[in-house]
């Protein structure tokens, strides 16, 4: 007698974190615009996802085990029956590198500041060309928590979301492999529906302080480690959902009236169960309906359908740094029997242009008016929690900026937390959203190495997809200080291809593949020398 066991192929083998630049995520959802489902239009218009019945925060006290390096990390801690009573408690989100013992000494390892040198220099013999991450000195943090699956969510799809983890991590649910991700500063979403059961469920995460992805994160800053942004669950209908949408506003030649264009993507998991789908949109101003439009959705292909909704809006109040006026847009997906999903986002009507391109008079305009940028860079820092910054601290920062007449922010050098973009929409801040890519310390071996091409483009596209609907974003940046290589050029053209709003694309080290002249560390006396290059500077 022969017994045959059928074993599903593992999603990952826990070697993805080093020497594998081509593998930067496993089993993650494709990036999309930032929005959340709500149980009613009223809740959606409130604009706080934390109040949605379909949102569940996993922030709070988790169990934690620190290891000095990958070799000494826990191997079999992911299951529901694992006993973690002797593990430490840790607050999520926070940077574990800032936690202290009772005597004030750092409890685990410490934050590191570098400019161009890699943070692990001198501790490991690593190779950028081979994408080799440090293995001897590379702390690993293992996390565990549990949650109760709401009864109302049973039969719905559930995703597990990480807004920011430094720098690479593996995820398990109830002992089952879920996925892997790099890119410290971008949200990653995993569909965990197949791994859940009624009642209590267990989430396990293993975070590597450094990974091969760290070769793309050589920013001039302090380096921490850990889960430093929100962790949460989102529940959506099991039959069909709004997967993504892009908003575009185009003002007419007089900068008075505007079109509103909505490019949506609908996903259905079972066409027959989903029924005859319809997407409706409602533009609102202080509770009053300004425009309504909708469309029946025909046959889906491979479970997806594209929808285009377009209308004209008469003389909307325009969004700018001086008058950051926002409208509400409600989207509703339904079939002949019920509403499947309701969401709402803010809309700012504004037009971005460069006039005089190719001449000495080249300037950037918002809504037909030339702008003078008075901006700052921003890092996510807190003296106690490291890279974790509360919403209250974020808002205080932007109030301070406006009080001191700043009107612009460069997210140097990575996408900030999603709530920062909301605040910039609200307070009127022109944003340069920058991809999480810098290879300052070894440009040729990373940016000049074709093996990194897909990873760079993924980081650039993820930034675009997650923040494309924020009115505040008027510039994109493909990253910082990477040299001028084919990878950077490809990133420039990818943004040009993706963005229907035709925002300005910047890169400071390749003035050909940049819409503006942008060079750091220049003296005021040098600025006249930039005139005559045919681009704003």
C-alpha positions as CSV (number, residue, x, y, z in Angstrom):
1,X,0.0,0.0,0.0
2,X,1.3,3.4,-1.0
3,X,0.0,6.6,0.7
4,X,0.3,9.8,-1.4
5,X,0.3,13.1,0.3
6,X,-0.6,16.2,-1.7
7,X,1.1,19.3,-0.4
8,X,0.4,22.7,-1.8
9,X,3.5,24.5,-3.1
10,X,4.7,27.0,-0.5
11,X,4.2,30.7,-1.4
12,X,7.7,31.5,-0.2
13,X,10.8,29.8,1.1
14,X,12.1,32.7,3.3
15,X,15.1,33.4,1.1
16,X,13.3,36.2,-0.8
17,X,14.8,38.8,1.4
18,X,18.4,38.5,0.0
19,X,19.9,38.1,-3.5
20,X,16.5,38.3,-5.1
21,X,15.9,41.8,-6.5
22,X,13.4,40.4,-8.9
23,X,11.2,39.2,-6.0
24,X,9.8,42.2,-4.2
25,X,6.4,40.9,-3.2
26,X,4.6,37.5,-3.0
27,X,0.9,37.1,-3.2
28,X,0.2,40.9,-2.6
29,X,-2.8,42.6,-4.2
30,X,-2.1,45.1,-7.1
31,X,-1.8,48.7,-5.8
32,X,-4.8,50.9,-6.1
33,X,-6.1,54.3,-5.1
34,X,-6.6,54.9,-1.3
35,X,-10.3,54.5,-0.4
36,X,-12.4,52.5,2.0
37,X,-15.8,50.7,1.9
38,X,-18.6,52.0,4.1
39,X,-22.0,50.6,5.1
40,X,-23.9,53.8,4.1
41,X,-23.4,57.0,2.2
42,X,-23.7,59.0,5.4
43,X,-20.7,57.1,6.9
44,X,-18.8,57.4,3.7
45,X,-19.2,61.2,3.6
46,X,-17.8,61.3,7.2
47,X,-14.5,60.5,5.6
48,X,-13.1,58.5,8.6
49,X,-12.4,54.9,7.7
50,X,-12.0,54.0,11.4
51,X,-15.8,54.5,11.8
52,X,-16.7,52.1,9.0
53,X,-18.2,48.8,9.9
54,X,-15.9,47.3,7.3
55,X,-12.7,48.5,8.9
56,X,-10.9,46.8,11.8
57,X,-7.7,48.2,13.3
58,X,-5.1,45.7,14.5
59,X,-3.1,48.5,16.1
60,X,-2.3,47.8,19.8
61,X,-0.4,45.4,21.9
62,X,1.3,42.5,20.0
63,X,3.7,39.8,21.2
64,X,7.3,40.3,20.1
65,X,10.6,38.4,19.9
66,X,13.8,40.1,18.8
67,X,16.7,38.2,17.2
68,X,20.1,39.5,16.3
69,X,20.2,38.1,12.8
70,X,18.2,35.9,10.4
71,X,20.0,32.7,11.6
72,X,18.8,33.1,15.2
73,X,15.2,34.1,14.3
74,X,12.3,31.9,15.5
75,X,11.3,29.3,12.9
76,X,8.0,27.8,14.2
77,X,6.1,30.5,15.8
78,X,3.3,31.1,13.3
79,X,0.6,28.6,14.4
80,X,-2.4,29.3,16.5
81,X,-1.3,26.9,19.3
82,X,2.2,28.5,19.7
83,X,2.8,29.6,23.3
84,X,4.1,33.2,23.2
85,X,3.6,34.0,26.9
86,X,7.3,34.5,27.5
87,X,7.6,37.0,24.5
88,X,7.7,40.7,25.1
89,X,4.7,43.0,24.6
90,X,5.2,45.7,21.9
91,X,2.9,48.5,20.7
92,X,2.1,48.4,17.0
93,X,2.8,50.7,15.3
94,X,6.2,51.8,16.5
95,X,9.9,51.4,15.7
96,X,11.4,48.7,17.9
97,X,14.8,50.5,17.7
98,X,13.4,53.2,20.0
99,X,12.2,51.0,22.8
100,X,14.0,51.2,26.1
101,X,14.4,49.2,29.3
102,X,13.6,50.5,32.7
103,X,17.1,51.9,33.1
104,X,16.7,53.9,30.0
105,X,19.0,51.8,27.8
106,X,17.8,50.7,24.4
107,X,16.1,47.4,24.7
108,X,16.9,45.8,21.3
109,X,19.1,47.5,18.7
110,X,19.5,51.2,17.9
111,X,18.6,53.7,15.2
112,X,21.4,54.5,12.7
113,X,22.0,57.8,10.8
114,X,23.8,57.7,7.5
115,X,24.1,60.0,4.5
116,X,25.5,58.1,1.6
117,X,27.0,55.1,3.3
118,X,24.9,52.0,3.7
119,X,23.7,51.6,7.3
120,X,25.4,48.2,7.7
121,X,28.8,49.2,6.3
122,X,31.6,47.6,8.2
123,X,29.5,44.9,9.7
124,X,28.8,42.6,6.7
125,X,30.7,41.8,3.5
126,X,27.7,42.4,1.2
127,X,27.5,43.0,-2.6
128,X,25.1,45.6,-4.1
129,X,25.5,44.1,-7.6
130,X,24.4,40.7,-6.3
131,X,21.7,42.2,-4.2
132,X,23.1,40.6,-1.1
133,X,21.5,41.8,2.2
134,X,23.5,41.7,5.4
135,X,23.1,38.4,7.3
136,X,25.5,38.6,10.3
137,X,24.2,42.0,11.7
138,X,20.6,42.2,10.6
139,X,18.0,42.1,13.4
140,X,14.7,40.3,12.8
141,X,11.6,41.0,14.8
142,X,8.8,38.4,15.1
143,X,5.3,39.6,15.9
144,X,2.1,37.8,16.8
145,X,-1.5,39.0,17.5
146,X,-5.0,37.7,17.4
147,X,-8.4,39.1,16.4
148,X,-12.0,38.1,16.4
149,X,-13.5,37.9,12.9
150,X,-16.8,40.0,13.1
151,X,-19.8,37.8,12.5
152,X,-21.0,40.4,10.0
153,X,-17.9,39.7,7.9
154,X,-18.5,36.0,7.5
155,X,-19.1,35.3,3.8
156,X,-17.3,38.5,2.8
157,X,-13.8,39.0,1.5
158,X,-11.2,40.3,3.9
159,X,-7.8,41.9,3.3
160,X,-4.9,42.5,5.7
161,X,-3.2,45.9,5.2
162,X,0.2,47.2,6.3
163,X,0.7,50.9,5.6
164,X,4.5,50.8,6.4
165,X,7.0,48.2,7.6
166,X,10.8,48.7,7.7
167,X,12.1,47.0,5.6
168,X,10.8,43.6,4.5
169,X,8.4,41.1,6.0
170,X,6.7,37.7,5.8
171,X,3.0,37.2,6.8
172,X,1.1,34.2,8.1
173,X,-2.5,33.8,9.1
174,X,-3.5,30.8,11.3
175,X,-0.1,29.2,10.5
176,X,-0.6,29.5,6.8
177,X,1.7,31.4,4.5
178,X,0.1,34.6,3.2
179,X,2.8,36.6,1.5
180,X,5.9,38.7,1.5
181,X,6.7,42.4,0.8
182,X,9.4,44.9,0.5
183,X,9.2,48.7,0.1
184,X,9.3,50.3,3.5
185,X,7.1,53.3,2.8
186,X,4.2,51.9,0.6
187,X,1.1,50.1,1.7
188,X,0.8,46.4,1.0
189,X,-2.5,44.5,0.9
190,X,-3.0,40.8,1.2
191,X,-6.3,38.9,0.5
192,X,-6.5,36.6,3.6
193,X,-10.1,35.3,2.9
194,X,-8.9,31.7,2.3
195,X,-7.0,31.5,5.6
196,X,-9.8,32.7,8.0
197,X,-12.2,30.9,10.1
198,X,-15.0,32.1,12.4
199,X,-14.0,33.3,15.8
200,X,-10.4,34.0,16.8
201,X,-7.6,34.2,14.2
202,X,-3.9,34.6,14.5
203,X,-1.6,36.9,12.5
204,X,2.2,36.3,12.6
205,X,4.7,38.7,10.9
206,X,8.5,38.4,10.7
207,X,10.3,41.7,9.9
208,X,13.8,41.9,8.6
209,X,15.6,45.2,9.4
210,X,17.4,45.0,6.1
211,X,16.7,43.2,2.9
212,X,17.9,43.3,-0.8
213,X,15.3,46.0,-1.1
214,X,17.3,48.1,1.3
215,X,19.8,48.7,-1.5
216,X,17.1,51.0,-3.0
217,X,16.6,52.9,0.3
218,X,19.9,54.8,0.8
219,X,18.2,58.0,1.8
220,X,20.0,60.6,4.0
221,X,18.1,59.9,7.2
222,X,17.8,57.9,10.4
223,X,17.1,54.2,10.0
224,X,14.8,52.3,12.3
225,X,13.0,49.0,12.1
226,X,9.6,47.5,12.7
227,X,5.9,47.9,11.9
228,X,5.7,51.7,12.1
229,X,2.4,52.5,10.4
230,X,-1.2,51.3,10.8
231,X,-2.2,47.6,10.4
232,X,-5.8,46.9,9.7
233,X,-8.4,44.7,8.1
234,X,-10.9,45.7,5.4
235,X,-14.0,43.7,4.4
236,X,-15.6,43.9,1.0
237,X,-18.5,42.1,-0.7
238,X,-17.7,38.5,-1.8
239,X,-19.5,38.9,-5.2
240,X,-18.1,42.1,-6.6
241,X,-16.2,45.2,-5.6
242,X,-14.7,48.6,-6.7
243,X,-11.1,47.6,-7.2
244,X,-9.7,50.9,-8.3
245,X,-10.6,54.3,-9.8
246,X,-8.8,57.4,-11.1
247,X,-10.2,60.9,-11.0
248,X,-9.3,63.5,-13.5
249,X,-10.4,67.2,-13.7
250,X,-9.8,69.3,-16.8
251,X,-10.5,73.0,-16.7
252,X,-11.6,74.8,-19.9
253,X,-9.4,77.4,-21.7
254,X,-10.9,80.2,-19.5
255,X,-10.2,78.1,-16.3
256,X,-13.8,78.4,-15.4
257,X,-15.8,75.2,-16.1
258,X,-14.4,71.7,-15.7
259,X,-14.9,68.2,-16.8
260,X,-14.9,65.4,-14.2
261,X,-13.7,62.0,-15.4
262,X,-13.8,58.8,-13.4
263,X,-12.0,55.8,-14.7
264,X,-13.1,52.8,-12.6
265,X,-12.1,49.1,-12.4
266,X,-14.7,46.7,-11.1
267,X,-13.8,43.2,-10.0
268,X,-16.2,40.3,-9.6
269,X,-15.3,36.9,-8.1
270,X,-18.4,35.2,-9.6
271,X,-20.1,36.9,-12.6
272,X,-23.3,34.9,-12.0
273,X,-23.6,35.7,-8.3
274,X,-22.6,39.3,-8.9
275,X,-25.6,39.9,-11.2
276,X,-26.1,42.9,-13.4
277,X,-23.7,45.5,-12.0
278,X,-23.9,49.2,-12.1
279,X,-21.6,52.0,-10.9
280,X,-23.0,55.4,-9.8
281,X,-21.2,58.6,-8.9
282,X,-22.5,61.6,-7.1
283,X,-20.6,64.9,-6.8
284,X,-21.6,66.9,-3.7
285,X,-20.8,70.3,-2.3
286,X,-21.5,70.8,1.4
287,X,-24.3,68.2,1.2
288,X,-25.8,69.5,-2.0
289,X,-25.8,67.3,-5.2
290,X,-23.8,69.0,-8.0
291,X,-23.8,66.2,-10.5
292,X,-25.0,62.6,-10.8
293,X,-23.8,60.0,-13.3
294,X,-23.8,56.3,-13.7
295,X,-23.3,53.3,-16.0
296,X,-24.4,49.7,-16.4
297,X,-21.5,47.3,-16.4
298,X,-21.6,44.7,-19.2
299,X,-19.9,41.3,-19.3
300,X,-16.7,41.1,-17.3
301,X,-13.5,39.6,-18.8
302,X,-11.4,37.5,-16.4
303,X,-13.5,38.9,-13.6
304,X,-12.8,42.6,-14.4
305,X,-14.5,45.4,-16.2
306,X,-13.5,49.0,-16.9
307,X,-15.9,51.9,-16.5
308,X,-15.7,55.5,-17.7
309,X,-18.0,58.1,-16.2
310,X,-17.7,61.7,-17.5
311,X,-19.6,64.9,-16.9
312,X,-19.2,68.7,-17.0
313,X,-19.3,70.9,-13.9
314,X,-20.2,74.5,-14.3
315,X,-17.7,76.9,-12.6
316,X,-16.6,74.7,-9.7
317,X,-14.7,76.4,-6.9
318,X,-11.0,75.6,-7.7
319,X,-8.5,74.0,-5.4
320,X,-5.2,75.8,-4.8
321,X,-2.8,76.4,-1.9
322,X,-4.5,79.7,-1.2
323,X,-8.1,78.2,-1.4
324,X,-8.0,74.4,-0.9
325,X,-11.6,73.8,-1.6
326,X,-12.8,70.2,-1.8
327,X,-15.9,68.5,-3.0
328,X,-17.2,65.0,-2.0
329,X,-17.5,62.2,-4.6
330,X,-19.6,59.2,-3.6
331,X,-19.3,56.0,-5.6
332,X,-21.8,53.2,-5.3
333,X,-21.6,49.7,-6.8
334,X,-24.8,47.8,-6.9
335,X,-26.7,45.1,-8.7
336,X,-30.5,44.6,-9.2
337,X,-30.9,43.4,-5.7
338,X,-28.6,45.4,-3.4
339,X,-25.8,47.8,-2.8
340,X,-22.5,46.0,-2.9
341,X,-20.1,48.8,-2.0
342,X,-20.2,52.5,-1.1
343,X,-17.2,54.8,-0.8
344,X,-16.4,58.5,-0.9
345,X,-13.3,60.6,-1.6
346,X,-12.5,64.3,-1.7
347,X,-12.1,66.0,-5.1
348,X,-10.2,69.2,-5.9
349,X,-10.8,70.9,-9.2
350,X,-7.4,72.1,-10.5
351,X,-5.4,72.3,-13.7
352,X,-1.6,71.8,-13.8
353,X,0.4,73.2,-16.7
354,X,3.8,74.3,-17.8
355,X,3.6,77.3,-20.1
356,X,6.5,78.7,-22.2
357,X,8.1,75.3,-22.4
358,X,11.4,75.6,-24.4
359,X,11.7,79.3,-23.8
360,X,13.3,81.5,-21.1
361,X,9.8,82.2,-19.8
362,X,8.9,78.6,-18.9
363,X,6.8,78.5,-15.7
364,X,4.5,76.2,-13.9
365,X,0.8,77.2,-13.5
366,X,-2.1,76.1,-11.3
367,X,-5.5,77.0,-12.6
368,X,-3.9,79.5,-15.1
369,X,-2.0,81.3,-12.3
370,X,1.8,81.1,-12.0
371,X,3.0,79.7,-8.7
372,X,5.9,80.4,-6.5
373,X,6.9,77.4,-4.5
374,X,7.8,77.9,-0.8
375,X,8.5,74.4,0.4
376,X,10.2,72.1,2.8
377,X,11.2,68.5,3.0
378,X,9.5,66.2,5.5
379,X,10.7,63.1,7.4
380,X,8.5,60.9,9.5
381,X,10.1,61.1,13.0
382,X,9.1,61.0,16.6
383,X,11.5,61.2,19.5
384,X,9.8,58.3,21.3
385,X,8.2,56.1,18.7
386,X,10.7,56.5,15.9
387,X,9.1,56.5,12.5
388,X,5.6,56.2,13.8
389,X,3.8,59.6,13.9
390,X,0.3,60.1,15.2
391,X,-2.4,61.8,13.2
392,X,-2.4,64.6,15.8
393,X,1.3,65.3,15.4
394,X,0.9,65.2,11.6
395,X,-1.9,67.8,11.7
396,X,0.2,70.1,14.1
397,X,3.0,70.0,11.5
398,X,0.8,71.3,8.7
399,X,-0.8,74.0,10.8
400,X,2.7,75.2,11.7
401,X,3.7,75.1,8.0
402,X,0.7,77.2,7.0
403,X,1.3,79.7,9.9
404,X,4.8,80.2,8.5
405,X,3.6,80.7,4.9
406,X,4.9,77.5,3.4
407,X,2.8,76.2,0.5
408,X,4.7,73.1,-0.7
409,X,6.1,69.8,0.6
410,X,8.6,67.5,-0.9
411,X,8.1,64.0,0.5
412,X,11.8,63.5,0.7
413,X,12.6,60.8,0.0
414,X,9.6,58.4,0.1
415,X,5.8,58.4,0.1
416,X,4.5,59.6,3.5
417,X,1.6,58.0,5.4
418,X,-1.8,58.2,3.6
419,X,-3.2,60.6,6.1
420,X,-0.5,63.2,5.3
421,X,-1.9,63.4,1.7
422,X,-5.4,64.0,3.2
423,X,-4.0,66.9,5.3
424,X,-2.2,68.4,2.3
425,X,-5.5,68.3,0.4
426,X,-7.2,69.9,3.3
427,X,-4.7,72.6,4.2
428,X,-3.6,73.5,0.6
429,X,-0.1,72.1,0.3
430,X,1.5,71.5,-3.2
431,X,3.1,68.1,-2.9
432,X,6.0,66.5,-4.7
433,X,5.3,62.8,-4.0
434,X,8.6,61.0,-4.3
435,X,9.1,57.3,-4.9
436,X,11.0,55.3,-2.3
437,X,14.1,54.9,-4.4
438,X,17.6,56.3,-3.6
439,X,20.9,54.5,-4.4
440,X,23.2,57.3,-3.5
441,X,26.0,55.2,-2.0
442,X,26.4,52.8,-4.9
443,X,24.4,54.1,-7.9
444,X,26.1,52.1,-10.7
445,X,25.7,48.7,-9.0
446,X,22.0,49.3,-8.3
447,X,20.4,51.8,-10.6
448,X,22.9,50.7,-13.3
449,X,22.0,47.0,-12.9
450,X,19.1,45.8,-15.0
451,X,18.1,43.2,-12.4
452,X,16.6,46.1,-10.3
453,X,14.5,47.4,-13.1
454,X,11.2,45.8,-12.2
455,X,11.6,46.6,-8.5
456,X,12.2,50.3,-9.2
457,X,9.2,50.6,-11.6
458,X,7.0,48.8,-9.1
459,X,7.9,51.4,-6.4
460,X,7.2,54.2,-8.7
461,X,3.9,52.8,-9.9
462,X,2.8,51.9,-6.4
463,X,3.3,55.5,-5.3
464,X,1.3,56.7,-8.3
465,X,-1.6,54.3,-7.9
466,X,-2.0,54.9,-4.2
467,X,-1.9,58.7,-4.4
468,X,-3.2,59.6,-7.9
469,X,-6.5,61.0,-6.6
470,X,-5.1,63.6,-4.2
471,X,-5.5,67.1,-5.5
472,X,-2.4,68.2,-3.5
473,X,-0.1,66.1,-5.7
474,X,1.1,68.4,-8.4
475,X,4.6,66.8,-8.9
476,X,5.8,63.3,-9.1
477,X,9.4,62.4,-8.4
478,X,10.9,59.1,-9.6
479,X,13.2,59.1,-6.6
480,X,16.3,60.8,-5.4
481,X,20.0,60.6,-6.2
482,X,20.2,57.5,-8.3
483,X,22.4,58.7,-11.2
484,X,21.2,58.9,-14.8
485,X,20.5,55.3,-16.0
486,X,18.0,53.6,-18.2
487,X,16.0,52.5,-15.1
488,X,15.4,56.1,-14.1
489,X,14.4,57.0,-17.7
490,X,11.9,54.2,-17.7
491,X,10.4,55.4,-14.5
492,X,9.9,58.9,-15.9
493,X,8.1,57.5,-19.0
494,X,6.0,55.1,-16.9
495,X,4.6,58.0,-14.9
496,X,3.9,59.9,-18.1
497,X,2.1,56.9,-19.4
498,X,0.0,56.3,-16.3
499,X,-1.0,59.7,-15.3
500,X,-4.1,61.1,-17.1
501,X,-3.8,64.3,-15.0
502,X,-0.5,65.0,-16.7
503,X,1.3,66.2,-13.5
504,X,4.8,67.4,-13.6
505,X,7.5,64.7,-13.3
506,X,10.8,65.6,-11.6
507,X,14.1,63.9,-11.3
508,X,17.0,65.9,-9.9
509,X,19.9,64.0,-11.6
510,X,18.6,63.7,-15.2
511,X,17.5,67.1,-16.5
512,X,16.6,65.6,-19.8
513,X,14.1,63.2,-18.3
514,X,12.6,65.8,-15.9
515,X,9.9,68.4,-16.6
516,X,11.6,71.0,-14.5
517,X,15.2,71.9,-13.6
518,X,15.7,70.6,-10.1
519,X,19.1,70.6,-8.6
520,X,19.8,70.6,-4.9
521,X,22.4,72.4,-2.9
522,X,22.7,75.4,-5.2
523,X,23.5,78.9,-4.2
524,X,21.1,81.8,-5.0
525,X,23.9,83.3,-7.2
526,X,23.7,80.1,-9.4
527,X,20.0,80.3,-10.2
528,X,20.3,82.7,-13.2
529,X,22.4,80.1,-14.9
530,X,19.4,77.8,-15.1
531,X,17.4,80.3,-17.1
532,X,17.6,79.5,-20.8
533,X,17.2,75.7,-20.4
534,X,13.6,75.9,-21.5
535,X,12.1,74.5,-18.2
536,X,10.8,76.0,-14.9
537,X,13.5,75.9,-12.2
